[in-house]
Amino acid sequence: MCLAVPAKIVELQGTAATISVEGALREVDVSLIEEPRLGDFVLVHAGFAIHKWDQSEVDEWEAIRAGMGLPGVVP
Amino acid sequence: MGGDPRRDGIAGSGALKTLVPMLDTLARRVGRDVNLMEVCGTHTMTAFRSGLRQLMPKSVHLISGPGCPVCVTDTNYIDAAIALCRRSDVIVATFGDLMRVPGSESSLERERAAGADVRVVYSPTDAVALARENSGKKIVFLGVGFETTAPTVAASIATASKDGLKNFFVLAAHKTMPQALEALLRDQQVKIDGFICPGHVTVITGAAMYRFICEKYRIPCVVGGFEPFDMLKAAEMLLAQIADGRAEVEIEYSRSVNDRGNVAAQKLMAEVFEECDAGWRGIGNIPRSGLTIRAKYAAFDAVPSLGVQFEPARPHPGCRCGDVLRGVITPLDCKLFGKACTPTEPFGPCMVSSEGTCAAYFKYGKRAAA
């Protein structure tokens, strides 16, 4: 239940954002993270972004996925 | 690698090639059997789905903890939700995980089939939207979940308050981790040598929350991420601490977790909720392990607003979910497992939830038991 998925903000209006998860678009609330910006990678749980990844953190995640022979989910 | 072809096969992939021999080396240094508890239900599923248990040295046992919110939700809470959904003026909105959890006599799924208005939502904000769209109905959101979820429910209550909604209510049964972990450490029936701490709970709370476990109980804690590599790495870090005789809080999941957590989410949680004692299914009452809605927001609390009563629940004879949740037994030790209790006809919540330990054992069969 504490699942949170990494997703990219592709639209942003105030605290309402549209995110892309593996190509699927979804509306989320970004009021719980600081300074959300278009293109940010965020962890999304129950319709809320709960954390923002910087680029090095996205890179780390992609490297872990690649090391396991798994595809990156970065759109 | 010990010549186990199945283990060697899984371990042969990429990054695990170096990690698995490291685990073996550390296990030899530790020189005794150790129990590492993965607290979070999402970790449990990662471990089963990816076959991680086969990669562990034979002396290292991964045991599943109480970190499946659905599994630890008391039966009397489900009964109260069922009583609410039977009211003609109420729409119950819930995360899907709760639908099939058995109450004393029924489940939300059965009630919906019988005509009750129960809606599955993806987010608490969807329940707020339902309240706006159905002004003639009372919308009751079932607020379960740990610190990861509680801020999202707090946000929905704050929004409903700001917008002056009069028909949005939360039946809150949120639970918090620290006191539950302490209760497990005080339990004489289960011996825990290290915690793989829940990654997404800690995104919110910050890793400093676990420091008292290291200082008071000398048990190492590592906050792990949710890729199989993350979990193995967390196990490696725990074994290294045990081998060195250290008990510290370390963060493996550093791409998402820091010491102080999400302060905005913590503030919102503290604004709307306050600590309370909470009943955990199978474990019992744990002081200060729950969150209740503050008096300031009582208008959104389903308990006083809608006169919710919590009646004593009727226990399910033979169900050992409580022992599974404490890590005392595995599902294979329960007489109901796979016979009277299956995912299609579940007795206990650990078989219902997609993150439940019994569901994982059932789905992954013999592989899980290894």
Interface residues (C-beta under 8 A of the other chain):
Chain A: M1 C2 L3 A4 V28 D29 S31 L32 I33 E34 L43 H45 A46 G47 F48 I50 H51 W53 E57 V58 E60 W61 I64 R65 A66 G67 M68 G69 L70
Chain B: S13 G14 A15 L16 C40 G41 T42 G67 C68 P69 V70 F95 D97 Y122 S123 P124 T125 D126 V144 G145 F146 T148 T149 P151 T152 A155 P198 G199 H200 V201 V203 I204 G225 F226 E227 P228 F229 D230 R255 S256 N262 A264 A265 L268 S353 E355
